[in-house]
Amino acid sequence: MDPNQPISAILVVLIPLLTAFAVPIIGFWRKNLCFYAACTALAAAFWCALHLLIFVHQRGPVDYFLGGWDPPWGIALRIDSLNALMGVLVTFLFSLTGIASKKSVPLELPLKEAPFYALFLLLFTGLLGMILTGDMFNLYVFLEVSSLTAYALIAMGEPGAMVASFRYLLMGTVGASWYLLGVGYLYIVTGTLNMADLSGLLREMEGSHAVLSGFAFILFGIAIKMALFPLHLWLPDAYAKAPSIVSTTIAPIMTKVMAYVLIRIGFTVFHPEYVVQAAKASGLLVWFGILAILFGGISALSQTDFKRMLAFIIVAEVGYIVGGIGIANPTALKGAIFHIVNDAVMMASLFLVGMMVTHRTGGHGINHFFGIFRKMPLTAIVFTIGALAVIGVPPTCGFFSKWYLLLGGIEAGHWAFVAALLVCTLINVALFFRVFDKGLYLHAKAPQSIPEPRIDALTIQEAPLGMLVVGGILAAGILAIGIGNSFIVKTLILPAVPGGL
Amino acid sequence: MMAWVHPGIVIALGGLLIPFIPWRIVKQAYFLMLPLAGLALLVLTSSGMFGAIPAFPESFRPFSLPFLDYTLHPVRIHNLSLLFAYVYVVAAFCMNIYALGVKNDWEHTAAMIYVGSALGAVFAGDLLTLFFCLEIMSWAPFFLLLFRGTKKAMGAAIRYVLWHHFSGVCILAGILMHIHATGSLEFGLMPWGWGSQYLGYHLMILGFVINAATTPFHSWLSDSYSEATPSGSIYMTAYTTKTAIFCLILTFPGVPLLMWMGAIQAVFALFLAVLENDGRRLCSYHIISQIGYMVAGVGMGTHMGLNGAASHALCHIIYNALLYMGAGCALVVAGTAKFDRLGGLYKYMPISFWLYMVGGFSISGFPLFNGFVSKTMTIEAAELIHNRPIYLLLEGATVGTFLHTGLKLPWNIWLQGRTEPPPEVRFRLKDSAVNTPVHMLAAMGILAFLCIFLGVYPKILYDMLPYPVEFVPFTLTRVFSITQMFIFTFLGFWVLRKLVKGYPGYVLDTDWLVRIPGDYLLRFCTGPLQRMGACLDRIGERAADRIVHTLRNPETEAALNPSLAGAGILAALILFVFFIARHL
């Protein structure tokens, strides 16, 4: 075997894909085995992704040619520091949510274990494929794999999820088709789909209108998929009404993977100079980022449902990331990539808290958080750490990515972005302290909206152990990333920042 | 030489263990041990056990940490930080004694984290550590407020956190701009001026000024301190504002703006106190007024002004804790601190009355009490820079302070010219002269002793100050003039004593500017904005409905209207066209 072609590069995609097809068959035989099969596949993929990350850091970027076909004919996986990092992040979070799903799936999706795990693994395959691929069309294929599974998974949720999922499907399909259209333009102009190849050819065609149109289609396609304001309309309902395990899985990761795609296409396929100067897209991105931050924050303030509130926070966080990408100086980009990682971890922990509360109280309104510091102390601790991270209190990780984003904004002199970030911090404080207020309420009186047997302020009713362990790992991760931020930024984030800025 | 142990970390982390200690008596002993351990560490530090402490502008830095491209100095020890640290741990000790009766262990924990982070802030050698500690100080008191458990306390808690996060955000922005401009993280003197290049410093000073409750940003203080638990509010009086003063002394000494803000605040807060009916709120306005002296002292920027600010911060923590404890006694024993429901308590709690009076004399700056030796220093500094208006404002505020805290408050709570309290309070009291719990009296006793001790032997205080002191407080003219002022204030009060009763009501303050629009914003969010969102949703759902309907009934004609494709796609199209059109 070629030492420069690590087998883990393909295994990380192949293992979940094959398991996804095996899971329904296993499900016919024993329902409860599906969980173990899925978890094994996820763990194996996580291990492969870790191996890949270490490999990339020791030997530099990897080009893996599928079936031994060289590009531009064959499909290549190209793995550098950025997507190796994303790979580890996604496999890590999926493994954790996989473990947490054990108790939640039989409760919320009874008798649907086998289809759930099959779709879950397919979603995972799709996201990993998008991250690892070095081919524009291949990316589209994986985008559709992940989107279609996501539509199906979301539609399994509570009443109204079907409509939400349908809306997501409509907009998501438009986004994906626009992306495909853009790729088509580029293919017509250059005759290649390989990213590295394209990047070389596109540098000589910067004045072309066809290239510009292709770029614009791709940009707006990604913007829809990533729920950048004002194209976020599908997101809040889809994430709030999905089954809790699904929102815990999709919400933190999906938009972040699309942010990765934006960085990949904006700074690797197209030249940064083109994006910033010729197409003037980056300034536009910052302004939409600012709007997203403010709109997301204010809308989150007006929610009475915890998951919907988180969904709007995601809209705001996408604004942070897109703003950081749009500012396009190394500091801000460092902040954006770091924030992708941090936001995924902290959103996962918060959605997990939503899941645990749903599991015990039967709902995810803010009212259901009533007295959780008494009833579910460990859940409450996870929630506290996650909330502090979103607010950006040191030493949680949220502070440090915000630090870079702010510093990048100041370096670029983009004061509106800096101000929006700071204002959103304040809004987040109001958001989460409102929940703390409920959770800490000492003289627990039963509010009208919660059925009587569920509310017992004095007995401890902790969430299942699997979820608690996962919550503990995520909370510890938030603190560990925050405390080890210096090391993480130097070894993982800095090499991942695209060059040429 | 031993490695330096941070007293703040000892206290804050030690505080986390309190709820897990099994026996109540052991728990209480441990709770008292925490500040004592901090005190022991400080004594060791100043005796040079860990390394010599150089004279003020110089400092001792036991260790440093690399952070990104900078070096952090989490610890920097000099005279000024030691001064603040000493009074912080001594005050914490007295407050812990006062709080021994509290059953909720988590309240102790929150208080200890709060004290520990305040110590961390005064020892911080770089801006990042400072920000980190200020951030903890912004949420730890949240719990002290919340544990009161009333609806009003919850509102106050949220407002408190929002105010302090706002100031934190301002400070963070200032720090980032400072780093961008200079590349340094040093927590030290900052440049000051007017103009856009100083924006970062304006933000930073705004953050500190909010934390210090300087007019017009003082309203959070009276709002929150009067709603906290009786013992929690005492912790809050000491740390947040004084830490902000400490930061101002180090970063912005000699900014004329501060001098004016401070002097105006010293007088302005007194006017707000006139109509106040709640004992603790009245004391809050006096904290604000006293902070005015410190802010003015920092603004003067002379050695004497800075010395005055630092020494007044120290004395203020001591007597103000005493005053709040006195008002808190009434709250704990009688169940309220409102003037219109009290009076005639003297027969049942005389000791707390006299201890309170020591605090009252101190805050008014009566000779032989500690307020006198520190407040006069600031006033003298104003005289020395020949600034008449500042001098007059600061001197005049003394009269009002005596009138309110020295006369009006004790008159209304303990006396009001009757021998028995109102019946709804009377039934809560035992038929004895000691209704106040003994540990509360002990705490007040220690503080009262310190008030008098520092007032009689100011040298101990003066030796701790950052700059050498050439100031003699007890001159004949000063003692004579101030006694004269007090006698006439007292006479005036006695003549009009029937008029200074409390009336239930609410004093309109600058918090109105934040509270009411904030309320409207929230109402807008939960009302019209929510409805708008719901309306958009309905449009979307109707569109989806129509699609489903069309799909299920192929014979109906598919009408192509815009809502069919959904608002989002439309938005995407419009944006896309704009983007393309800009380039073609």
Interface residues (C-beta under 8 A of the other chain):
Chain A: V163 F166 R167 L170 M171 V174 G175 W178 H209 L212 S213 A216 F217 L219 F220 A223 I224 P230 L231 H232 L233 W234 D237 A279 K280 A281 L284 I298 S299 L301 S302 T304 I391 V393 P394 P395 W403 L406 L407 I410 E411 V418 L422 T425 L426 V429 A430 F433 R434 F436 D437 L440 L442 H443 S486 V489
Chain B: P66 F67 L68 L128 F131 F132 E135 W139 F142 F143 L146 F147 G149 M154 A157 I158 V161 L162 H165 F166 V169 L172 A173 L176 M177 I179 H180 L522 C525 T526 L529 Q530 G533 L536 D537 G540 E541 A544 I547 V548 A565 G566 A567 G568 I569 A571 A572 L575 F576 F579 I580 R582 H583 L584
